Amino acid sequence: MNHQAPPDRKADEPKTLTKPTREEAEAAVRTLLLWAGDDPDREGLLDTPARVVRSYEEFFAGYDTDPVELLARSFEETDGYDEMVVLRDIRLESYCEHHMVPIVGKAHVAYLPDGKVVGISKIARVIDAYAKRLQIQEKLTAQIANTIESVLHPKGVAVVIEAGHQCMTTRGVHKTGVSMVTSRMLGAFRHNDATRREFLSMITSPRGSGEG
């Protein structure tokens, strides 16, 4: 008797996940402590499972945040402003999806408005929404740029991320002082050399003495 295989799930169809309870998550941490060779019942580790679960809620808060919704409110009263908007040196903290260790660095974001702008804190929140997930830097860079483009419809978007990866510095090859740089250029930043050079110049120029 032939049994028909179930249809494959579409690539863009999100998989339904069943989230474990807090108690199950804490039990998993206890298991890891045992596997590492320590006693989860000793005094110093008694509260560690609960602390780790609480920290995970902060580390991976991006799964509960909709980046598109963050950019939904924009402003059109710009008096015709159509020059580059640049945010540089935005601190970024993420976690490598291969080893679950930190990725720490900074992001630089620019866009060329086409009639509307968005509050600058929203850009930083979009970065956090994607960074506070298990990530690879290449995907993170593209997600930030693509979302800004799809919601604001600017003339161009540029994102550059510089970050250190602890999966390389604290394990494996143990190479410290190494930064990974990724970029995503869309619209005018991709097709106009002068626009791209202006952006890169702005994020690499010396910081003014008035900055805190």
FENRARA-V179962 format. One record per residue. N is the residue number from 0. PSI is psi as a letter, one per 30 degrees, with the letter a starting at -180 (none if undefined). Layout:
# FENRARA-V179962
N | PSI
N | PSI
This chain:
# FENRARA-V179962
0 | k
1 | k
2 | k
3 | k
4 | k
5 | k
6 | k
7 | k
8 | k
9 | k
10 | e
11 | g
12 | j
13 | k
14 | k
15 | k
16 | k
17 | j
18 | k
19 | l
20 | l
21 | e
22 | e
23 | e
24 | e
25 | e
26 | e
27 | e
28 | e
29 | e
30 | e
31 | e
32 | e
33 | e
34 | e
35 | f
36 | g
37 | l
38 | j
39 | f
40 | f
41 | l
42 | e
43 | f
44 | f
45 | e
46 | g
47 | e
48 | e
49 | e
50 | e
51 | e
52 | e
53 | e
54 | e
55 | e
56 | e
57 | e
58 | e
59 | h
60 | f
61 | f
62 | f
63 | g
64 | k
65 | j
66 | e
67 | e
68 | e
69 | e
70 | g
71 | e
72 | j
73 | l
74 | k
75 | f
76 | i
77 | g
78 | h
79 | g
80 | k
81 | g
82 | l
83 | k
84 | k
85 | k
86 | k
87 | l
88 | h
89 | j
90 | k
91 | k
92 | k
93 | a
94 | k
95 | k
96 | f
97 | e
98 | f
99 | h
100 | l
101 | k
102 | j
103 | k
104 | b
105 | l
106 | k
107 | k
108 | k
109 | l
110 | l
111 | j
112 | k
113 | i
114 | f
115 | l
116 | l
117 | l
118 | k
119 | f
120 | f
121 | e
122 | e
123 | e
124 | e
125 | e
126 | e
127 | e
128 | e
129 | e
130 | e
131 | h
132 | l
133 | k
134 | l
135 | k
136 | e
137 | e
138 | e
139 | e
140 | e
141 | e
142 | e
143 | e
144 | e
145 | e
146 | e
147 | e
148 | e
149 | f
150 | e
151 | f
152 | h
153 | l
154 | f
155 | l
156 | k
157 | k
158 | k
159 | k
160 | k
161 | k
162 | l
163 | k
164 | j
165 | f
166 | f
167 | f
168 | f
169 | f
170 | l
171 | c
172 | f
173 | h
174 | j
175 | l
176 | g
177 | k
178 | k
179 | k
180 | k
181 | l
182 | l
183 | j
184 | k
185 | l
186 | b
187 | e
188 | f
189 | e
190 | f
191 | j
192 | e
193 | e
194 | e
195 | e
196 | e
197 | e
198 | e
199 | e
200 | e
201 | e
202 | f
203 | f
204 | l
205 | k
206 | k
207 | l
208 | f
209 | f
210 | k
211 | none
